[in-house]
């Protein structure tokens, strides 16, 4: 997928280029597109949600790399670094890339010849974040090197902490890093559980089993210092169940939600639309319990998405819906190699469409044509509208919004009360 005008692959220049291009094409913007029409959430879909995960726009001639590399927790090693602005990679997340930089291509070729591993680090507020994620290349194509192009797909694997950065050249780095372990805690009642109740213990998969497990844990808690509800706040299975219940609409529409608490905690971190600082905090946590606890707060809050430049309202969090089995938000790259974390919504406001850019070339969603969209207040690039090119394809249209063009605002509810307000006695 391309943007109007000439694009640079340097992330630090992305917004300047986009703003210049969109200011230049304002004369082509259609005034009737100032406000998007009301839309309801699509009730049915004929689109194969697995298609976007293949990143077929990169071509069908990529070579598959066999095997998988997992580094031992706590080890120190040197990693080549890919430094990106506003791109925060989580374990399990797919990273598609197209690069025309000779230095980057050489770095990636060296990785492929060795163990296929490199590190991805985010630059936030002008500073390099010191916690990142290893990326393992699993498909690549270097047949376009004469034309200066290299394409690949990589998968986020393990978190690491930078110990020392080594400058390798202009904008090229490696680092001595420590692979961070993922801390797993035992069940809160492990030391207190009554053996006589073991035959009643289950991993709840429905409401009836959940009630059964509640009863067992209440009995277990009789001999503990705290009531059972305190321990439930630190039970990763319970926390995962709460998140899955909140996101059950995704599964009904074909989305895949991980069941393992660790995988789920990273999946939610990738899919929830929060600020970079909050995403970095989630990446810093070394335990799924802490991530899940914080993510629940993000999910239950009533949030709105606004333009990062002018605060123009764009969409509600409730407007998000999946157009990929990976979830509500996925990572894609355009024809110039610029990487976008893109969230899909079925309704958006405050956008103008540049109808002259409508195209199916390099479309991230096969069968849909993309049209670039800008903020109707400050004219900065916000994302794309995708429109079906076949009559039998549903939904007929949806929006793909660039995460780095948005910021979220928490909507305060009139009936919000604190725990103290709800309990006048203060107990």
C-alpha positions, 0 to 999 in steps of 0.5 A: 500500500502506498501513500500519495506522493514520495515517501521516505523509509526514515521513520523520523521523517514520516509525519513531515512527509505525510503532512506536506503531501496532504497539504499539497493535495487539499484541493482534491479532497471532496467536501462531501466526505467531511463527515463520515456517515453513521454506521453500525457494526457489521453483522456478517463477514464474507472476508477471510480474516486469515488473508491479512496475516499472510502479508501477500502484498510482499509477494508470493516468492518469499523463502521460508526459514526452518526451525525456531531460535529461543535464547536462554533466559538471563543470558548476555549476547550481542544483537543487531538492532532495528531502531524504529520510531513508535514501533513497539514489538511484542512477543508473538507479533508479526513484523513485515518489512521492506527495506531499501537501505543498504545498511539494513539489508546487510544487517538482515542478511547477516542475521539470516545466515546466523540464527535469524535473530535481531532486536527491535527497539523503539525510539520514544520522545527522542530517546532509545527505549532500553527494553525491546523484543527479539525478532526472528525472520521466518520468511524473506526474499532477497531477489530484488537486491539489484533494485535495492529492495529486501522483503521479509516477515519476522515474529516477535519472540523474547524481551531483552534489556539493553546493557550497552549500545554499540554504534555500527554506522549511520543510524545502525546499532548493535547492543549487548543485551540480557534476555529477560525471563518471563516470571510465572507464579504459582496459584495463590492457593497452592500452599493452602489448598485442601487435598480433599477438594482436588477432585472438584478443581477444574479449569473453568471453561463455562459459567457452571465450572466457574461457580464450582471453582468459586466454591472450592476457592472459598473453602480453601480461603477459610484457612488463609489470612485473606478472603478468596476475592483478594487472591482472585486478583492475582490468579492469571487464569481468572484474569485471562477469563475476565479479558476473554469475556470482555473480548468474546465478540472477537471470537464470534467474528473469527478472531483468535484470542490466545488462552495461555495467560502469558500469550494473552497478555502480550496479545492484548498489549499489541491490540489495545490502543494506548499511548507509547508510554503505556505500551512500553510499561507493559513491555517492561513487566516481567510477569503476565499477572501485572500486564493482565491487571493493567490491561483489564483497566484499559479495556473497561475504560470508555476511551475515544481516539483523537488526532494526535496533532489537533485532538479532533475526534476520530472514533470510539474504542467501541468502534474497533472490530477485527479484520484479521485473525491476529486481532484489532490491530496489526502491523503492515508496511507500504510500498516505500517500506514505512511500517504502520501499526493499523487498527481497524474500525467500522465507523470513523468521523472527522476525516477527509478522503483523497479520492484520487489515491484509491487503489488496490495496489499493495492492499493489506486486505485482498479484495479491498481498495484503499483510499487515503484519509486525512484529518479534516481539521489539520489535514495530517494523514490518519489512515485509509478507508477500505472499500470492497471491489466485489459485490459479495464481499462483506463488510462493504467498507471499513477504516484502517487508522494509523496508531501513531496518528492517534492518541486516546482520551478517557471519557469520564462518566457522570456516575463514576465513583471511587471505592470509598464513595461506594462504601460510606463506612470506609471499610 
